[in-house]
Amino acid sequence: MDKQNKKKYGFDTLTIHGAPDHPYRAVNPPIFMTSTFSFDSLEHADEVFSFDRSDYVYTRGNNPTLRLLEEKIAVLEEGVAAVAFSSGMAAVSSVLLSLLKPGDEVVAHRTVYGSSYNVLAQILPRYQIKCRFLDLTEIESLREAMYDNTKVIYFETPANPNLEIIDIARVSEVAGKWGATVVVDNTFATPYFQKPLIHGAHVVVHSATKYISGHGDVLGGLAVSRDQEYIHRLKFGYMCELGGVMSPFNGWLLLRGLKTLGLRMRQHEANARRVAGFLLAHPKVETVLYPGLPGFPGYETAKKQMTGFGGMVSFEVKGGLEPSKKLVNSLQLIKIAVSMGDA
């Protein structure tokens, strides 16, 4: 499918047809479960190693199944290219390491996923990279906090777990004045509901384990950008060398999941709206946190930059910890487990 046709087709069509045709006219792509690829000659090998040809060398650097996944997620996020990783955290940590060096600083939103927080607050400082956590819903606090060595602004929107909404365009405007790179974790929204790159972000990361998989049977991470040169550096200078490569079988599972992403996200959102409405009217619920509620603090920003409000709902029970524990331990259909996006 050429670029012109990509513009005229909808999201659901692009999840299926938004990448090159499969080998041998296969309706479903084959899984290239090989570690190594061969060359016709030493000259052929030299051309591939020099990136004069787009053939393959070793699955740690490139693989046809993974390349198809990368091409498809780049189309859906409206980027130019992507890199697949073995997990969401491999994507997050590799992207941060690719953009920062000793003496640099990263500003992050005050609420981020726990492992992302550990990378920012504990691991990066060991390499003389400072991190400051701010409330990025307050754009003035970001403007006042920028310095010459602030090289990255990192956040999730909606944020995990309180679903705070960060204005991607306004943050990107501030970052642009300081030459900082904006990295957005788009796991909760997915490219179906939000495309950070079109609002000014430089890099988008995903835990593909969640909604992109949709089946709870695979680990994976993705990073997407509109900068082809950066993606090349991220893939061969960081993913390949640090070794956070995705298995081709996992890549195939994620390609399967992408086919139904739009369908699933529409249903997730419909379910979340009903659950949020039920909780909002419940006498034992203190607070309901869902971007689709008009009283939610980030409602207007979410309407501006998202095409839907997602499938995640948070809430607080009246009475604090003990009633909350009783509620969770009394659940029957809902499983007590980490992760999300499963059926």
N, C-alpha and C positions, 0 to 999 in steps of 0.2 A: 504494500500500500504506500503510495507516494505522499509527500507532505500535504499536497493540495487536498487529497481525499481524506486525510486524517482530520482536517479542519471541518469537513462537512458531516462526519459521522458522530454519533452520540457516544457517551461513555460506555454503555453496555456493549455496543458494537466493537469499540476499540479494545475492550478487555479480551475479545476473541480474535479479532482480525487486525489489531494494531501493530503487528510485527511481521517480518518477512514470512513467506510460505515455508512450510516444513519440508524436509528432504523427502524425496520420492512421493510427493503429493499426499503424505500422511495427514489425516484429519487431526490426529493428536501427535504432538512432537515426540520423537524417540528420546530415550534417556541415554546420553553418552557416558556410560559408566566405564570410563577409561582414565587412567592416571597420566598417560603419555601419548603423544602423537608423533608420527614419523615424518621424515623429509625425503624428497626425491633425490636430493644431492646436497653437498656442502653449500653450494651456492644458494639453493632454496632455503636451507637452514639460516644462512646469513641474512637473507632478505627478511625472514620472519623475525629473527632476533633484533633486527634493525627497525622493525615496524614498517618496513616497506610493503609487506604483505600482511593480510589480516588472518593468516592461518594460525594454527594452534601448536603449542609446544608442550604444555604441562598443565593439568587441570588446576593446579594451585594459582596459576596466572590467568587462565582463560579456558573456557569449555563451551561447546555449542549450546548445550541446554541452558547453562547459566547466562550466556550471552543473549539468548532469546528472552529470558526473564528480565534481564537488565534493559533490553530494548523496549519491552512492553511496559515496564513500570515508568521508564522515562517518557513514553508517550502519554501515559495516564497522568503524570505529574506535570506535563508540559515542560520537561527538561530536555537536554540534548543527549544525555547519557547517564548511566547509573553503574553502581558497583554492588554486587551481591556479597554478603558476608555470612558467616556461620551462625550468627545470632544478632539480635538487636544491639546488644552491648558491644559486640565486635565492631558494628557500624559506628556507634556513638564514640567509642574510645579511639578508633582509627581516624575518624573525621577530626576530632579534637587534636590529636597528636599531629595530624597533617597540617594544622593551621596555627599551631602554637610552638614557641621555643622558650628556653629559659629567659626570664625577665619579662615575658609577656603576661598579660592579664586577661582573664575571661570573666564576663559578667553574666550571671545566670539568674533566672527567676527563682524566687524564694521557695517555690514548690515544684519539685521534680521527682521523677521515679527514683526509688531508693538506690539502685546500683549506679545510676547516673550521678546522683548526689555523691556517692562514695568516690567515683572517679574524679569529680570536680573538687571535692573538699579534702580528700585524703591522698589520692594517688598523684594528681598533677602537682600539688605543692612539693612533693619529694623531688621534683625536677625543676624547682624554682619557678613554677608557673602558678601565679596567684589567682584565686577565684573569689569574687564577691557576690553575695546573694542579695538581690533587691526585689522589691515589688514592682514588676514590670508592667502591671496594670496602671501604675502612676508614671506617665511618660516623663514628667518633670524630674522625678528622682533619677531616671536614667540619664537625662541631659546633664544633670549636675554631677553624675558619677563617672563621666567619660574622661579618660586621660589618653595621652599619646601612645601608651603601651597597652591600651585596651584593644585587643585584636579580634575577639570573638564575643558575640552575644548569643547565649544559648537558652532556649526555652521550649516547653511543650505548650500547645494550645489546641484543644482544651488540656489543662494540666491534670496530672495524676496525683492525688485522687479527688481534689476539690473542684475540678473542672473550670478553674479560672481561665478567662479568655484574654489573650494578649493581642493587641492590635499590631499585626505583622507589618503593615504599611508604615505606621508611625515609628515603630522600632527601627525599621529598615532606613527610614529617612534620617534618624539620628545617627545610625551606624555609618551611613554614607558620608556624613560630614567629617567623620573621624577615620575613615578607611577601614572600619571594622567589618568582619564577616558575620552575617546572621545565619545561625543554624537552628532549624525548627524541627522538633520531633512531631511528626504528623500521624503518629500511631493511632490516637483516639479518633481522629476525624477520617482518616484515609483520603486518598485523592478523589474519592467519590464526593465527599462533602467539602473538601478544602484543598486548594492548591497554593501552598505558600510561595512558590517561586514567582507566580504572577503578581504577588503583592510585594515583591522586593527582596524576599529571602534569597540567600546565595546557595544554601545546601538544605536539603530535606532528608531526614533520616526516619526509618521505620523499624519497629520490631515486627517483621513479617510473620512472626509466630502467631500474631493475634488475628486481626480481621482479614488480612490478606490471605492467610492460610484458611481460616474459617472452620477448620476441622480438628484443631487441637492435636495434631499428630506430627508436627514438624517445627524445628527451630530455624530461624533465619533472620537476617537483617538486610536492609537496603539503604543506599545513599544515592541521592539524585541531585544533579546540578545543571544549570544552563551553560556551564563553563567546561567545554570539552577538554581543554588542557588540564584543568584541575582534576577532572575525573580520571584522566590518564595517570596523573601523578598519584592520586589516591589508590588506584588499582595496583599499579606496578611498584610504587614506592612504599606503600603501607600494607594494603590487604595481602598482597603477594609475599612481601618480605616478613611481615609479622605472622602470616600463616592463618589468618582468620577466614579461610575459604569455605564456601558452602559446598555441601555434597551435591553432585548433579541430581541424585534422586530427590533430595529436598527441593532443589530448584524445580524439578518436574511437578512435585506436589504443589508448590506455590503457583505454578502456571495453571494447574487445575483449579486452585482456589480462586485465582483472579477471574476466571470465567463467570463466576456467580457473585462477584464482589458487589456490584450495583444492586442486584436483587436482594442480597443478604442485608446490605446496609439500609435499604429502604424498610425492610421488615424490622431490623434492630431499632431503627428510629421510631417506627410506629409502636413497637412494644414499649420503648422507653417513655414515650409521651403518655401512654396509658398508665404506666407504673408511677411516673412523676405526678400525674393528676390524682391518682389514688392516694399516694403518700401525702400530698399537699392537703387533702381533706381529712386525713386521719388524726384523731384527737391525741394520739400518743407520739406523734412525730413533731419534733421541734423545728427542724429546718430541712428543706429539700433543695438540693443543689443540682440544677439541670439547666443548661444554656438555653433551652427552648421555653423556659418560663419567663413571661414578661417582667416579673419582679427580680429576676436573677441579675446581679450586677453587670455581667458581661453580655447581656442579651442583645443590646443594640450593636455592639462590635461583632458578635457572632453573626447577626443578620447581614452585616456588611461584607464579611469576608468568607462566610460559609454558605453553602446551598442547602444545608440541613444541620441539625443539632446533635446528631450522633446517637449512639446507643447506650451511653454510660450515664448512670444516675447515682448520686451520693445523697445520703440523708443522715440526720442526727435524731436519735430517740430521746424523748424527754426523760430526765432522771439520770442521764450520764452512763457510766460504764456498765453497771450491773444489769439494768434493763436491756442495754445493747447486747451484752453477752447472752442473755436469756433469749432474745430474739434470734440471734444468729444460730444458737444451739437448737432452736426449735424449727428451723427451716427443714422442709421435706423435699421439695423439688430442687431447690437451689443447692448446689454442692459447695462445700467450704473448700476452696482451692485457689491457688494463685493463677494468674493469667486471665485472659478474656478473649472474646471473639469466637469461641467455640460454639457449637450448636446447642 
